[in-house]
Amino acid sequence: RYFSHFYIISVLWNGFLLWCLSQSLFLGAPFPSWLHGLLRILGAAQFQGGELALSAFLVLVFLWLHSIRRLFECLYVSVFSNVMIHVVQYCFGLVYYVLVGLTVLSQVPMDGRNAYVTGKNVLMQARWFHILGMMMFIWSSAHQYKCHVILGNLRKNKAGVVIHCNHRIPFGDWFEYVSSPNYLAELMIYVSMAVTFGFHNFTWWLVVTNVFFSQALSAFLSHQFYKSKFVSYPKHRKAFLPFLF
């Protein structure tokens, strides 16, 4: 249940960053001086880029929509146990979504305190990888939502009322291939953002690498738990990556 705190922060903070970027891209309004100074510290690019402005805008939209959906799932779909989260993990989660939004915004090419746009219409920067990234984002998000519904339903009756907090073996969708498809979908969502950046944004691939290892570790621990708890657990299922790991 503490995960909802992370997504509340993300919805508010990244929504604010998205509003600032939209104002700059479409209305020519400069970033607030304190935000511009913060972006300079983080290494915001002071150069005239091509499609980077639209890429960053789309990724920030994806990140904001992802946070809204996850907040909805935390409040109305998922059923959490009474296990307490470690204070270090809690603080990291709060800081993470603040920093990841700033990381996206720091990729916007800047012209002083304004986002640099090639030409008058930012939509003219649209490229094929923007469409591919959007399709991957929608596809991964849909599967993650479905997996969270499956997990939530394991602890509810047919009327949707929570009846217990015990663990059961989930079936359906990507659960037929891996033990933690929700973690796999999380990775794919961040990969879709890397695609939207045009495949070659080194900074965002570092973010993807962090997501990969954190989600892979969580998936491995979940997989070991399932195998130790359920004798009849499907032997063909992998932990994180279908047919591989």
Order of alpha helices (4+ residues) and beta strands (2+ residues): alpha-alpha-alpha-alpha-beta-beta-alpha-alpha-alpha
